[in-house]
Amino acid sequence: MDSIKQRLLTNWHLMRIMRLAIGVWLLVVGIQTHDWAVGLFSVFFLYQAFTDTGCCGTQGCYTSAAKPMVKKEGTEDIEYEEVK
C-alpha cells in the first residue's frame, strides 16, 4: 500500500501534470456531451498520470548507445589529403 501511495504523491513533473489536466478536461467534456468515446480517452490519460507511465511503457522508446566500431582483420586505415 505504501508503494501505491508513494507513486501517487511523488515525482510529479510537467508531462505528468499535463496528462492529468488533459484527462480531467476530457472527462468533463465527455460527461457534458454524453460521449463515451471521449470518456475512454480521459481514462487513458488519467491512467498515465496516476501511474506515471507514457504511451511506450517502461523504456519502450529507449534507444541503445552506439557500439564502438570494431576493426576487421585485413582492413587498412585510409588517409585523406585535403585539396584546395
MODELLER restraints for C-alpha pairs under 7 A, 6 or more apart:
rsr = mdl.restraints
at = mdl.atoms
rsr.add(forms.Gaussian(group=physical.xy_distance, feature=features.Distance(at['CA:8:A'], at['CA:50:A']), mean=5.99, stdev=0.5))
rsr.add(forms.Gaussian(group=physical.xy_distance, feature=features.Distance(at['CA:16:A'], at['CA:49:A']), mean=5.10, stdev=0.5))
rsr.add(forms.Gaussian(group=physical.xy_distance, feature=features.Distance(at['CA:16:A'], at['CA:52:A']), mean=6.46, stdev=0.5))
rsr.add(forms.Gaussian(group=physical.xy_distance, feature=features.Distance(at['CA:19:A'], at['CA:45:A']), mean=5.44, stdev=0.5))
rsr.add(forms.Gaussian(group=physical.xy_distance, feature=features.Distance(at['CA:19:A'], at['CA:46:A']), mean=6.64, stdev=0.5))
rsr.add(forms.Gaussian(group=physical.xy_distance, feature=features.Distance(at['CA:19:A'], at['CA:48:A']), mean=6.82, stdev=0.5))
rsr.add(forms.Gaussian(group=physical.xy_distance, feature=features.Distance(at['CA:19:A'], at['CA:49:A']), mean=5.36, stdev=0.5))
rsr.add(forms.Gaussian(group=physical.xy_distance, feature=features.Distance(at['CA:20:A'], at['CA:45:A']), mean=6.59, stdev=0.5))
rsr.add(forms.Gaussian(group=physical.xy_distance, feature=features.Distance(at['CA:20:A'], at['CA:46:A']), mean=5.58, stdev=0.5))
rsr.add(forms.Gaussian(group=physical.xy_distance, feature=features.Distance(at['CA:20:A'], at['CA:49:A']), mean=5.19, stdev=0.5))
rsr.add(forms.Gaussian(group=physical.xy_distance, feature=features.Distance(at['CA:22:A'], at['CA:45:A']), mean=6.75, stdev=0.5))
rsr.add(forms.Gaussian(group=physical.xy_distance, feature=features.Distance(at['CA:23:A'], at['CA:42:A']), mean=4.29, stdev=0.5))
rsr.add(forms.Gaussian(group=physical.xy_distance, feature=features.Distance(at['CA:23:A'], at['CA:43:A']), mean=6.64, stdev=0.5))
rsr.add(forms.Gaussian(group=physical.xy_distance, feature=features.Distance(at['CA:23:A'], at['CA:45:A']), mean=4.78, stdev=0.5))
rsr.add(forms.Gaussian(group=physical.xy_distance, feature=features.Distance(at['CA:23:A'], at['CA:46:A']), mean=4.94, stdev=0.5))
rsr.add(forms.Gaussian(group=physical.xy_distance, feature=features.Distance(at['CA:24:A'], at['CA:42:A']), mean=6.70, stdev=0.5))
rsr.add(forms.Gaussian(group=physical.xy_distance, feature=features.Distance(at['CA:26:A'], at['CA:38:A']), mean=6.18, stdev=0.5))
rsr.add(forms.Gaussian(group=physical.xy_distance, feature=features.Distance(at['CA:26:A'], at['CA:39:A']), mean=6.55, stdev=0.5))
rsr.add(forms.Gaussian(group=physical.xy_distance, feature=features.Distance(at['CA:26:A'], at['CA:42:A']), mean=5.02, stdev=0.5))
rsr.add(forms.Gaussian(group=physical.xy_distance, feature=features.Distance(at['CA:27:A'], at['CA:39:A']), mean=5.39, stdev=0.5))
rsr.add(forms.Gaussian(group=physical.xy_distance, feature=features.Distance(at['CA:27:A'], at['CA:42:A']), mean=5.21, stdev=0.5))
rsr.add(forms.Gaussian(group=physical.xy_distance, feature=features.Distance(at['CA:30:A'], at['CA:36:A']), mean=6.36, stdev=0.5))
rsr.add(forms.Gaussian(group=physical.xy_distance, feature=features.Distance(at['CA:30:A'], at['CA:38:A']), mean=5.09, stdev=0.5))
rsr.add(forms.Gaussian(group=physical.xy_distance, feature=features.Distance(at['CA:30:A'], at['CA:39:A']), mean=5.02, stdev=0.5))
rsr.add(forms.Gaussian(group=physical.xy_distance, feature=features.Distance(at['CA:48:A'], at['CA:54:A']), mean=5.99, stdev=0.5))
